[in-house]
Amino acid sequence: MASLNAYSFLLVLFITSGVVIATKKNDKFIKENNCEAKMDMPCVLEVFDSIFKTGSVTNKCCGELLVLGKKCHHALVKRALENPIFENLDQKTIMHKSITTWDNCLKLSHSPSPSA
């Protein structure tokens, strides 16, 4: 449990501080498109947990992810992978999980709502 708390703390610190080693291209795109401000923190954590650990994304957070947009999502994941705290992770696996998370949210948004 302590490692989960430490992971969450590092993730929040990483996302909120902006202290990352990132390519100028990703940083420029993220800044120009205001990518970091389009999702609330609980949804950011939920999406990142689904990509960097295991878990699923709620309907609410899928909606926020889709509003964020695929290019912002991709740029933020790539920037995260450039951070030293994630250097031991398999980048191919993370990118695959990122695409899977996006695709699952996209499918969810197109599925019919249950009738009341």
N, C-alpha and C positions, 0 to 999 in steps of 0.2 A: 504494500500500500504506500509505503514511503517513496518508492521509486515512481509511482504514479503521481504523487503530489509533487515530487521534484520535477518530473517531466512536465506537468501542467504549469508549474511555476516558470520553468525555463521557456516554455512555449509562450506564455503570456508576456514574459520579459522580452523575448525575441520579437514578438509581434508589436508590442506597444513602444518599445524603445527605438526601433529603427536602426539599432546598431547591428548591422549585418555587412558581410562582404558580398556584394552583388555586382553583377555586370551593369554597366552604365545603361545599356539598352533596356534591361528589365526595370531598373530604377526609374528611368525616364518614362517608360510606358506606365508604370504603376503610379507615378506622381501625376502625369498628365491626365490619366483616367480616374484619378481619385479612388483607386482600387481598395485601399486600406480602410476607407470609411463607409463602404457599402454594405457591410455585414456587422451585426452586433457580436460582441465578444463570445457569448455562449455558443452561437452558431459557428464562429470561427474555430473555436475549440472542438466542437462536434465534428466538423468537416476535417480538420487536421487529425483528430483522433482516428477517423475512418481511413485516412490515408497513411499516416505514420505509425499507427498501431492497429487495432481492430475495432470494429463498431459499425453502427449504421447511422444514417442521417435522417432526422425527423422530417416530416412534410414541411414544417415551418422553415427549417434551415435549408432544405432543398430549394424552397422558393427563394430564399435570400441568395443562395449560391447561383441560381439561374439569373437573378437580377444582376449579380456581380458580373456575370458574363464569362464565357469560356476563355477569352484571352487574358482577362485579369486573373482568373483562377489559375491558369497555366503559368503566368508570370510570377505569381506569388509562390506557387509550389517550387518553381525553378529557383527562385531567390532563397527559399527556405533550404533547399538542397545545397546551396553554396555556403551555408552557415556551418562553422566547424562543429557545432553540437550534433549535426546530422551526417558528419563525414563518414561514419562507419556503416551507413545504410546503403543498401543496393539501390542505386539510382534508377535502374531499369524497373525494379519492382515497385518503387515509389511512384514513378511516372505511370505505370500500368494501373496501380491502385487509384491514382488521381483521375485517370480517364474513366475507370470503372465507376468511381463515385459520381463523376459528372454524368455519365450515361445512365446510371440508376436514377439520379434526380430528374433527368430529362424524361425517362420512361414514366416515372411517377407523376410528372406534371401532365403527361398526355393520357394517363389512365382515367377512366370515368370515375366520377365521385359516387360514393354509395348514396342511394336515394334515401331521403328521410321519411 
